[in-house]
């Protein structure tokens, strides 16, 4: 039905209702009276008709989609009918000195009944016949609060939705056995499994946007006991910003199950340190580096230099950022190897950046264990080149992206990261540039991380390989890690090691199980195979050892540590004699120094490694 036909139809229906209602009201009170011979009733009926259409226009009663009508539309009908009847009575009193109070009261009631009924019958027809409940999948909503109610209402009103809510569960016992929008609340989270079985639920929707990750994990584990597919509504922050609507469900991701909350950052201080500044990011094409670039761009720096060794990854992040910020930020790209000292110094001289984020590194533990000399060249000498160039050309702040593997390292990669920290710590003692390092745990979804590997193994039909059933790691998301690096730059005074309070470590085997179930498989269907701990791997990781940890936080959930400053000769000896060392000697020296066991270096000196 076109708008004009729809409007004409509604005006005709309302006109018949208005005119007939006042005559019917008078006849009900005066059964023997010849109502159609009364000029007073004729005038009153046309007066009421005019005022009704006027208020119908004011309250847009002819512009509403009545198939989606709710309480708001009922209030509009109430106002329009009440005002039109009241004004008709007032005019009648002014003209004739009398008012048909009882007639107008019955007229008002008939108007509400007939006009409201004619409108809401559209919605009843839509809900009953347009798409039957049999066509939809039965859904259980976890959370009977405001968000859960909004989800239920959206699903009930949207005839294109494929889900039909049949029950709520909520841990608020006051809501148990009640009905919300005609949908019963059937207990708490512990009842999910039984409710799904009893009501043949096909989909579960977690509808508590403010829920903490630990609570999400608890609920999800209950959901995994069923065969229903689990969805979750967007986070509260996205809903408040208007980025998404409450009915835009998404699959539960492994990031939702980390079991800790994100750190809230000081956006004002970050803005002050980046807005209008020139920023250089090394490793800008990598997982962390590219996300640092995205986060920085939102603060409108004057210029952003993307430095990386891989042309494809740099091209990708360049095109992404140019698509969003080309009009407001000067974006430059430099394809360079941080081991090329002359090129790095040339780039620093060319752009003279205010802030440098050094994310370029070799980070794959087993590969670096087999190629320790390459780890040293990139992670130690490369860091030295970028850091010394920053010092030479007066960079304001230099932030090194480090790792939890730098603490009491058992592998070459972690040891080289500790040596990189030593490089910037020693420069912090003599430079005007503020040199700091940032340590964090494993990053979900980054290149070379365990998540992409597990996903490939699941797609291939399994099994998922886990090194050891008791192995644990700290995890964080790529945006969290990148924000922490940026925040560290604002907190820098020089020489610090900043560490995020990452909560409780996660068992790798639990992560694997969650990924399997999130992918829609049973754990025994894919299988988990234990491959044994690889060379250089720890059973667990540390972020700060007991000698480095300061009790006070420099920022909520961010610790500040000051790793022991090494004798400059120890690092100098290694850097000066690296080319003369064998691979085994390189590995041995790295691990001894990184673990504060310099007293055991004497036997290396006896081999004439040092002058």
C-alpha positions as CSV (number, residue, x, y, z in Angstrom):
1,X,0.0,0.0,0.0
2,X,1.4,3.4,-1.1
3,X,1.7,6.3,1.4
4,X,-1.2,8.2,-0.2
5,X,-3.5,5.2,-0.3
6,X,-2.6,4.4,3.3
7,X,-3.2,8.0,4.4
8,X,-6.6,8.1,2.7
9,X,-7.6,4.8,4.2
10,X,-6.7,5.9,7.8
11,X,-8.4,9.3,7.4
12,X,-11.6,7.5,6.2
13,X,-11.6,5.0,9.0
14,X,-11.0,7.6,11.6
15,X,-13.7,9.9,10.2
16,X,-16.3,7.0,10.3
17,X,-15.2,6.2,13.9
18,X,-15.4,9.8,15.1
19,X,-18.8,10.6,13.6
20,X,-20.4,7.3,14.5
21,X,-19.0,7.3,18.1
22,X,-20.7,10.4,19.3
23,X,-24.0,9.4,17.8
24,X,-23.7,5.9,19.3
25,X,-22.8,7.4,22.7
26,X,-25.9,9.6,22.7
27,X,-28.1,6.7,21.6
28,X,-26.8,4.4,24.3
29,X,-27.7,7.0,27.0
30,X,-31.0,8.0,25.2
31,X,-32.3,4.8,23.4
32,X,-35.5,6.4,22.2
33,X,-34.1,9.7,20.9
34,X,-33.9,10.4,17.2
35,X,-30.2,11.2,17.2
36,X,-30.0,12.0,13.5
37,X,-32.5,14.8,13.8
38,X,-30.4,16.7,16.4
39,X,-28.6,19.7,15.0
40,X,-26.5,20.0,18.2
41,X,-25.1,16.5,17.7
42,X,-24.4,17.2,14.1
43,X,-22.4,20.3,15.0
44,X,-20.7,18.5,17.8
45,X,-19.7,15.5,15.6
46,X,-18.2,17.7,12.8
47,X,-16.4,19.8,15.5
48,X,-15.0,16.7,17.0
49,X,-14.0,15.4,13.5
50,X,-12.1,18.6,12.7
51,X,-10.2,18.7,16.0
52,X,-9.4,14.9,15.8
53,X,-7.8,15.3,12.4
54,X,-5.9,18.3,13.6
55,X,-4.4,16.5,16.6
56,X,-3.9,13.4,14.5
57,X,-1.6,15.6,12.3
58,X,0.1,17.2,15.4
59,X,0.9,13.7,16.9
60,X,1.6,12.1,13.5
61,X,-1.0,9.4,13.9
62,X,-1.1,9.0,10.1
63,X,2.7,8.7,9.8
64,X,3.4,5.9,12.2
65,X,4.3,2.3,11.2
66,X,1.4,0.6,13.2
67,X,2.7,-2.9,12.5
68,X,5.5,-2.0,15.0
69,X,3.2,-0.1,17.4
70,X,4.0,-0.1,21.1
71,X,3.4,2.0,24.2
72,X,4.6,5.3,22.6
73,X,2.0,5.0,19.8
74,X,-0.7,4.3,22.4
75,X,0.3,7.5,24.3
76,X,0.0,9.5,21.0
77,X,-3.6,8.1,20.5
78,X,-4.5,9.0,24.1
79,X,-3.3,12.6,23.7
80,X,-5.0,13.1,20.3
81,X,-8.3,11.7,21.4
82,X,-8.3,13.4,24.8
83,X,-7.5,16.9,23.5
84,X,-10.1,16.6,20.6
85,X,-12.9,15.5,22.9
86,X,-12.0,18.1,25.6
87,X,-12.0,21.0,23.1
88,X,-15.3,19.8,21.5
89,X,-16.9,19.9,25.0
90,X,-15.4,23.3,25.7
91,X,-16.8,24.8,22.5
92,X,-20.1,23.2,23.0
93,X,-20.3,24.9,26.4
94,X,-19.3,28.3,25.0
95,X,-21.9,28.1,22.2
96,X,-24.9,26.5,24.0
97,X,-24.1,27.0,27.7
98,X,-24.5,23.2,28.1
99,X,-22.1,20.2,27.8
100,X,-22.9,16.5,27.2
101,X,-20.5,15.2,29.8
102,X,-21.6,11.6,29.8
103,X,-21.9,11.5,26.1
104,X,-18.4,12.9,25.6
105,X,-17.0,10.4,28.2
106,X,-18.5,7.5,26.3
107,X,-17.3,9.0,23.1
108,X,-13.8,9.2,24.5
109,X,-13.9,5.6,25.5
110,X,-15.2,4.5,22.1
111,X,-12.5,6.5,20.3
112,X,-9.7,4.9,22.4
113,X,-11.2,1.4,21.8
114,X,-11.9,1.7,18.1
115,X,-9.0,3.9,17.0
116,X,-6.5,2.1,19.2
117,X,-7.9,-1.3,18.2
118,X,-7.8,-0.4,14.5
119,X,-4.2,0.5,14.7
120,X,-2.9,-2.3,17.0
121,X,-4.8,-4.9,14.9
122,X,-2.1,-4.3,12.2
123,X,0.6,-5.4,14.6
124,X,-1.4,-8.4,15.8
125,X,-1.8,-9.4,12.2
126,X,1.9,-9.0,11.5
127,X,3.0,-10.9,14.5
128,X,0.5,-13.7,13.9
129,X,0.6,-14.3,10.2
130,X,3.5,-12.5,8.4
131,X,6.1,-14.8,9.9
132,X,5.1,-17.6,12.1
133,X,7.2,-18.8,15.1
134,X,7.7,-22.1,13.3
135,X,9.8,-20.3,10.8
136,X,12.2,-19.0,13.4
137,X,14.9,-20.6,15.6
138,X,14.2,-20.7,19.3
139,X,16.4,-18.5,21.3
140,X,17.4,-18.3,25.0
141,X,18.4,-14.8,26.2
142,X,20.9,-14.7,29.1
143,X,20.2,-11.5,31.0
144,X,16.7,-10.2,31.8
145,X,17.8,-6.6,32.3
146,X,17.4,-3.5,30.1
147,X,19.6,-4.9,27.3
148,X,18.0,-8.4,27.4
149,X,14.6,-6.8,27.2
150,X,15.6,-4.6,24.2
151,X,16.9,-7.7,22.5
152,X,13.7,-9.6,23.1
153,X,11.6,-6.6,21.9
154,X,13.7,-6.2,18.7
155,X,13.4,-9.9,17.9
156,X,9.6,-9.9,18.5
157,X,9.0,-6.8,16.4
158,X,11.4,-7.6,13.5
159,X,9.6,-10.0,11.3
160,X,12.8,-10.5,9.3
161,X,14.6,-11.9,12.3
162,X,15.4,-15.6,12.2
163,X,15.3,-15.9,16.0
164,X,12.3,-16.1,18.4
165,X,12.9,-15.6,22.1
166,X,11.2,-18.2,24.2
167,X,12.9,-17.8,27.6
168,X,15.3,-15.7,29.8
169,X,17.8,-16.8,32.4
170,X,19.1,-14.3,34.9
171,X,20.9,-14.6,38.2
172,X,18.6,-12.0,39.8
173,X,16.3,-14.3,41.9
174,X,13.7,-11.5,42.1
175,X,13.0,-12.0,38.4
176,X,12.6,-15.7,38.5
177,X,9.1,-17.0,37.5
178,X,8.2,-13.5,36.2
179,X,7.4,-12.8,32.5
180,X,9.0,-10.0,30.5
181,X,7.2,-9.2,27.2
182,X,5.4,-12.5,27.7
183,X,8.6,-14.4,28.0
184,X,9.3,-16.4,31.2
185,X,12.5,-16.0,33.3
186,X,13.4,-19.6,34.0
187,X,16.2,-19.4,36.6
188,X,19.8,-18.4,36.6
189,X,22.9,-19.2,34.6
190,X,23.2,-22.6,36.2
191,X,19.9,-23.6,34.6
192,X,21.1,-22.9,31.0
193,X,21.7,-26.6,30.2
194,X,18.4,-27.8,31.4
195,X,16.4,-24.9,29.8
196,X,18.1,-25.6,26.4
197,X,17.1,-29.3,26.6
198,X,13.5,-28.7,27.8
199,X,12.7,-26.0,25.3
200,X,14.7,-27.2,22.3
201,X,16.7,-24.0,22.2
202,X,18.9,-23.6,19.1
203,X,20.5,-20.3,19.9
204,X,21.7,-18.6,23.1
205,X,22.2,-14.8,23.2
206,X,24.3,-13.3,26.0
207,X,22.7,-9.9,26.5
208,X,24.6,-8.3,29.3
209,X,26.9,-5.6,27.7
210,X,28.5,-4.5,30.9
211,X,29.5,-8.1,31.8
212,X,33.2,-8.6,32.8
213,X,35.3,-11.1,30.9
214,X,35.4,-13.6,33.8
215,X,31.6,-13.6,34.0
216,X,31.4,-14.1,30.2
217,X,33.8,-17.0,30.5
218,X,31.6,-18.6,33.3
219,X,28.4,-18.2,31.2
220,X,30.1,-19.5,28.0
221,X,31.3,-22.6,29.8
222,X,27.7,-23.3,30.7
223,X,26.7,-22.7,27.1
224,X,29.3,-25.2,25.9
225,X,27.4,-28.0,27.8
226,X,24.6,-27.6,25.2
227,X,24.4,-28.0,21.4
228,X,23.0,-24.5,21.0
229,X,25.0,-21.8,19.1
230,X,26.1,-19.0,21.4
231,X,26.0,-15.3,20.4
232,X,26.8,-12.2,22.3
233,X,25.6,-8.6,22.0
234,X,28.1,-5.7,21.4
235,X,30.1,-4.3,24.4
236,X,28.7,-1.4,26.4
237,X,31.3,1.1,25.0
238,X,30.2,0.3,21.4
239,X,26.6,0.7,22.2
240,X,27.1,4.0,24.0
241,X,29.1,5.4,21.1
242,X,26.4,4.4,18.7
243,X,28.7,2.2,16.6
244,X,26.4,-0.7,16.7
245,X,22.8,-1.6,17.8
246,X,21.8,-3.9,20.6
247,X,20.5,-6.5,18.1
248,X,23.8,-6.8,16.1
249,X,24.8,-10.2,17.6
250,X,28.2,-11.6,17.0
251,X,29.9,-14.8,17.7
252,X,31.7,-15.2,21.0
253,X,35.4,-14.6,20.4
254,X,38.4,-16.0,22.3
255,X,39.2,-12.3,23.3
256,X,35.9,-12.3,25.3
257,X,37.2,-15.2,27.4
258,X,40.5,-13.8,28.5
259,X,39.3,-13.5,32.1
260,X,40.5,-10.0,32.8
261,X,39.4,-6.4,32.0
262,X,40.9,-3.9,29.7
263,X,43.0,-1.1,31.1
264,X,41.3,2.4,30.8
265,X,43.9,4.8,29.5
266,X,44.5,8.5,30.1
267,X,43.3,9.7,26.7
268,X,44.1,13.4,27.6
269,X,47.7,12.8,28.3
270,X,48.1,10.6,25.1
271,X,46.5,13.3,23.1
272,X,48.9,15.9,24.5
273,X,51.9,13.8,23.6
274,X,50.9,12.9,20.1
275,X,48.5,15.5,18.6
276,X,50.4,17.8,16.2
277,X,53.7,15.8,16.7
278,X,55.8,13.8,14.2
279,X,55.8,10.1,15.1
280,X,57.9,7.3,13.7
281,X,57.0,3.6,14.1
282,X,59.4,0.8,13.3
283,X,58.0,-2.6,12.4
284,X,54.9,-0.6,11.3
285,X,53.7,-3.5,9.1
286,X,53.6,-6.0,11.9
287,X,50.7,-6.9,14.2
288,X,51.7,-4.6,17.0
289,X,53.3,-1.9,14.9
290,X,50.3,-1.5,12.5
291,X,47.9,-1.3,15.5
292,X,50.1,1.3,17.1
293,X,49.8,3.3,13.9
294,X,46.0,3.0,13.9
295,X,45.8,4.1,17.5
296,X,48.2,7.0,17.0
297,X,46.3,8.2,13.9
298,X,43.1,8.7,15.9
299,X,45.0,11.4,17.9
300,X,45.8,13.5,14.7
301,X,49.6,13.6,14.7
302,X,51.2,16.1,12.3
303,X,53.1,13.3,10.5
304,X,53.4,9.5,10.8
305,X,56.4,7.7,9.4
306,X,55.8,4.0,8.7
307,X,59.1,2.2,8.7
308,X,59.4,-1.5,8.0
309,X,61.4,-4.2,6.1
310,X,58.5,-5.9,4.4
311,X,57.1,-3.9,1.5
312,X,53.7,-5.7,1.3
313,X,52.9,-5.2,5.0
314,X,53.9,-1.5,4.9
315,X,51.8,-1.0,1.7
316,X,48.8,-2.5,3.4
317,X,48.9,-0.3,6.5
318,X,49.7,2.7,4.4
319,X,46.6,2.2,2.2
320,X,44.4,1.6,5.2
321,X,45.6,4.8,6.9
322,X,45.5,6.9,3.8
323,X,41.9,5.8,3.3
324,X,40.9,7.3,6.7
325,X,43.4,10.1,7.4
326,X,44.9,11.2,4.1
327,X,43.4,14.7,4.4
328,X,44.5,15.4,8.0
329,X,47.8,13.4,8.6
330,X,51.0,13.4,6.5
331,X,51.8,9.8,6.0
332,X,55.3,8.7,4.9
333,X,56.7,5.2,4.2
334,X,60.3,4.0,4.5
335,X,61.3,0.5,3.5
336,X,64.4,-0.1,5.6
337,X,66.2,-2.7,7.7
338,X,66.9,-1.6,11.2
339,X,70.3,-3.4,11.0
340,X,71.3,-0.8,8.3
341,X,72.7,1.8,10.6
342,X,73.4,4.4,7.9
343,X,69.9,4.2,6.5
344,X,68.3,4.5,10.0
345,X,70.4,7.6,10.8
346,X,69.5,9.1,7.4
347,X,65.8,8.6,8.1
348,X,66.0,10.2,11.5
349,X,67.8,13.2,10.1
350,X,65.2,13.5,7.3
351,X,62.1,13.5,9.5
352,X,63.4,14.5,12.9
353,X,60.5,12.8,14.8
354,X,59.2,13.8,18.2
355,X,58.3,10.3,19.3
356,X,59.6,6.9,18.2
357,X,57.9,3.5,18.9
358,X,60.3,0.7,18.2
359,X,58.2,-2.4,17.4
360,X,60.5,-4.1,14.9
361,X,61.9,-7.4,16.2
362,X,62.4,-11.1,15.6
363,X,60.1,-12.7,18.1
364,X,59.5,-16.4,17.2
365,X,61.1,-18.4,20.0
366,X,62.0,-21.7,18.3
367,X,63.3,-20.0,15.1
368,X,65.5,-17.6,17.1
369,X,66.7,-20.6,19.2
370,X,68.0,-22.1,16.0
371,X,69.3,-18.7,14.7
372,X,70.7,-16.8,17.7
373,X,73.0,-14.7,15.7
374,X,70.1,-13.3,13.6
375,X,68.2,-12.5,16.8
376,X,71.2,-10.6,18.1
377,X,71.6,-8.6,14.8
378,X,68.0,-7.6,14.7
379,X,66.8,-7.3,18.3
380,X,70.1,-6.0,19.9
381,X,72.0,-4.2,17.1
382,X,68.9,-3.1,15.4
383,X,67.5,-1.6,18.6
384,X,70.9,0.0,19.2
385,X,70.8,1.7,15.8
386,X,67.3,3.1,16.2
387,X,67.9,4.2,19.8
388,X,71.3,5.9,19.1
389,X,69.8,7.6,16.1
390,X,67.0,8.9,18.3
391,X,69.5,10.2,20.8
392,X,71.6,11.9,18.1
393,X,68.7,13.7,16.5
394,X,67.0,14.8,19.7
395,X,63.8,12.6,19.7
396,X,61.7,13.5,22.7
397,X,60.5,10.0,23.7
398,X,61.7,6.5,22.6
399,X,59.5,3.5,23.5
400,X,60.9,0.0,23.1
401,X,58.3,-2.8,22.7
402,X,59.7,-5.6,24.9
403,X,58.4,-8.9,26.1
404,X,57.6,-10.9,29.2
405,X,60.1,-13.4,27.9
406,X,62.9,-10.9,28.8
407,X,62.4,-11.8,32.5
408,X,64.7,-14.6,33.6
409,X,64.9,-15.8,30.0
410,X,65.4,-19.4,29.1
411,X,65.5,-18.7,25.3
412,X,67.6,-16.6,22.9
413,X,64.6,-14.4,21.9
414,X,63.9,-13.4,25.5
415,X,67.6,-12.8,26.2
416,X,68.0,-10.5,23.2
417,X,64.9,-8.5,24.4
418,X,66.6,-8.1,27.8
419,X,69.8,-6.9,26.0
420,X,67.6,-4.4,24.0
421,X,66.3,-3.1,27.3
422,X,69.9,-2.8,28.5
423,X,70.7,-0.7,25.5
424,X,67.9,1.8,26.1
425,X,68.5,1.8,29.8
426,X,72.1,2.8,29.4
427,X,71.2,5.5,26.9
428,X,68.6,6.8,29.3
429,X,71.4,7.6,31.8
430,X,73.1,10.0,29.4
431,X,70.6,11.2,26.9
432,X,68.0,14.0,26.9
433,X,65.7,11.6,25.1
434,X,63.4,9.7,27.4
435,X,64.1,6.0,26.8
436,X,61.6,3.4,28.2
437,X,60.6,-0.2,27.6
438,X,57.2,-1.8,27.7
439,X,56.7,-5.5,28.6
440,X,53.6,-7.5,28.0
441,X,52.6,-11.1,27.4
442,X,51.4,-12.9,24.3
443,X,49.2,-11.1,21.9
444,X,46.1,-12.8,20.6
445,X,46.0,-13.1,16.8
446,X,49.5,-11.6,16.2
447,X,51.7,-13.2,13.5
448,X,53.4,-16.3,14.8
449,X,51.1,-16.5,17.9
450,X,49.3,-19.7,18.9
451,X,45.8,-18.6,18.0
452,X,46.3,-18.6,14.1
453,X,48.1,-21.9,14.4
454,X,45.2,-23.4,16.4
455,X,42.6,-22.1,13.9
456,X,44.5,-23.7,11.0
457,X,44.7,-27.0,12.8
458,X,40.9,-26.9,13.6
459,X,40.1,-26.0,10.0
460,X,42.2,-29.0,8.9
461,X,40.2,-31.3,11.2
462,X,42.7,-31.5,14.0
463,X,44.3,-32.4,16.2
464,X,45.3,-29.2,18.0
465,X,48.8,-29.5,19.2
466,X,49.6,-28.2,22.7
467,X,53.1,-28.5,24.2
468,X,52.1,-29.4,27.7
469,X,48.8,-29.7,29.7
470,X,50.1,-27.4,32.4
471,X,51.8,-24.7,30.3
472,X,50.4,-21.2,31.0
473,X,50.8,-17.8,29.3
474,X,49.6,-14.2,29.8
475,X,47.4,-13.0,27.0
476,X,46.2,-9.6,25.8
477,X,44.6,-8.3,22.6
478,X,46.5,-6.4,19.9
479,X,44.6,-3.1,20.6
480,X,45.4,-3.4,24.4
481,X,49.1,-4.0,23.8
482,X,49.3,-1.1,21.4
483,X,47.5,1.3,23.7
484,X,49.8,0.3,26.6
485,X,52.8,1.1,24.4
486,X,51.4,4.5,23.6
487,X,50.4,5.2,27.2
488,X,54.0,4.3,28.3
489,X,55.3,7.1,26.1
490,X,53.2,9.6,28.2
491,X,54.5,8.3,31.5
492,X,58.1,8.1,30.6
493,X,60.7,9.8,32.7
494,X,63.6,7.7,31.5
495,X,64.9,4.2,32.1
496,X,61.7,2.6,33.2
497,X,60.2,-0.7,32.3
498,X,56.4,-0.5,32.2
499,X,54.3,-3.6,32.7
500,X,50.6,-4.2,32.4
501,X,48.8,-6.0,35.2
502,X,47.6,-8.8,33.0
503,X,45.6,-10.7,35.6
504,X,45.8,-14.4,35.8
505,X,47.7,-16.5,33.3
506,X,45.7,-18.7,31.0
507,X,46.4,-22.4,30.4
508,X,47.2,-23.0,26.7
509,X,45.1,-26.2,26.8
510,X,42.0,-24.2,28.0
511,X,42.6,-21.7,25.2
512,X,42.7,-24.6,22.7
513,X,39.4,-26.1,24.1
514,X,37.7,-22.7,23.9
515,X,38.8,-22.2,20.3
516,X,37.5,-25.7,19.3
517,X,34.1,-25.0,20.8
518,X,33.9,-21.5,19.4
519,X,34.6,-23.0,16.0
520,X,31.5,-25.2,16.4
521,X,33.1,-28.5,17.1
522,X,33.2,-30.8,20.1
523,X,36.6,-31.2,21.8
524,X,36.8,-34.9,21.2
525,X,35.8,-34.3,17.6
526,X,39.0,-32.3,16.9
527,X,41.2,-33.7,19.6
528,X,44.2,-32.3,21.5
529,X,47.7,-33.7,21.1
530,X,50.6,-32.9,23.4
531,X,53.8,-32.4,21.6
532,X,56.2,-31.6,24.4
533,X,58.0,-28.4,25.4
534,X,60.1,-27.0,22.7
535,X,63.8,-25.8,23.1
536,X,63.9,-22.5,25.1
537,X,60.3,-22.6,26.2
538,X,59.2,-22.0,29.8
539,X,56.3,-23.7,31.5
540,X,55.1,-20.2,32.6
541,X,56.1,-16.6,31.9
542,X,56.9,-13.7,34.2
543,X,56.5,-10.0,33.7
544,X,58.8,-8.7,36.4
545,X,61.0,-10.6,38.8
546,X,60.8,-9.9,42.5
547,X,63.8,-7.5,42.4
548,X,62.2,-5.3,39.7
549,X,58.7,-4.9,41.0
550,X,57.7,-1.6,42.6
551,X,54.6,-1.9,44.9
552,X,53.0,1.4,43.7
553,X,51.3,1.6,40.3
554,X,52.3,4.6,38.1
555,X,48.9,4.2,36.4
556,X,45.8,2.0,37.1
557,X,46.9,-1.6,36.4
558,X,50.2,-0.5,35.0
559,X,53.3,-1.3,37.1
560,X,56.6,0.4,36.9
561,X,59.8,-1.6,37.2
562,X,63.4,-0.7,37.0
563,X,65.4,-3.7,35.9
564,X,69.0,-3.6,37.2
565,X,71.2,-1.4,35.1
566,X,74.1,-3.5,33.8
567,X,77.7,-2.4,33.8
568,X,78.3,-0.8,30.4
569,X,81.4,-2.9,29.9
570,X,79.4,-6.1,29.9
571,X,77.2,-5.0,27.1
572,X,80.1,-3.3,25.3
573,X,82.2,-6.5,25.4
574,X,79.4,-8.5,23.8
575,X,78.7,-5.9,21.1
576,X,82.4,-5.5,20.3
577,X,83.2,-9.2,20.2
578,X,80.0,-10.6,18.8
579,X,81.5,-11.4,15.4
580,X,84.2,-13.5,17.0
581,X,81.9,-15.7,19.0
582,X,80.5,-19.1,18.0
583,X,76.8,-19.6,18.0
584,X,77.0,-21.6,21.3
585,X,79.1,-18.8,22.9
586,X,76.5,-16.2,21.7
587,X,73.7,-18.2,23.3
588,X,75.6,-18.8,26.5
589,X,76.7,-15.2,26.9
590,X,73.1,-13.9,26.3
591,X,71.5,-16.2,28.8
592,X,74.1,-15.7,31.5
593,X,73.9,-11.9,31.4
594,X,70.2,-11.7,31.0
595,X,69.7,-13.9,34.0
596,X,72.2,-11.8,36.2
597,X,74.8,-14.5,36.3
598,X,77.8,-12.4,35.1
599,X,80.0,-14.1,37.7
600,X,80.0,-17.2,35.4
601,X,81.5,-15.4,32.5
602,X,85.1,-16.0,33.6
603,X,85.4,-19.2,31.6
604,X,84.4,-17.3,28.5
605,X,87.1,-14.7,29.1
606,X,89.6,-17.5,29.4
607,X,88.8,-18.6,25.9
608,X,90.2,-15.2,24.8
609,X,86.8,-13.9,23.7
610,X,87.6,-10.6,25.5
611,X,90.6,-8.4,25.6
